[in-house]
Amino acid sequence: CLNQNRNYVVLGTSYQGKASAFLIIYDAVANVVFRDKFQIQGNNYNKRIKVFGKWNLKNNSGRQVAPGTYLAVLKIIDFSGNAKYVLKNKIGVR
């Protein structure tokens, strides 16, 4: 989901439990341009919580990325190291 000002993108899903989440953005030749890690702190294992990864359309150095198509991957990994959920979405930047 791109915000109205076109200065960031949000990817979201829901998850049940505690885990680590990673938002990784790849350019057209599979270079990582952005990476963020955050913890999912679900405290009721019977309830799903919303998980969002936000990308400000900048690389890890803080520079605006070039126009093009990018692959956004939101990966959730439980504390035993198992990948539990992966969301992939292509994003066009103008």
Secondary structure, DSSP 8 states (H G I E B T S, - for coil): -B-TTSS-EEEEEEEESEEEEEEEEE-TTS-EEEEEEEEEE---TTSEEEEEEEE-SB-TTS-B--SEEEEEEEEEE-TTS-EEEEEEEEEEE-
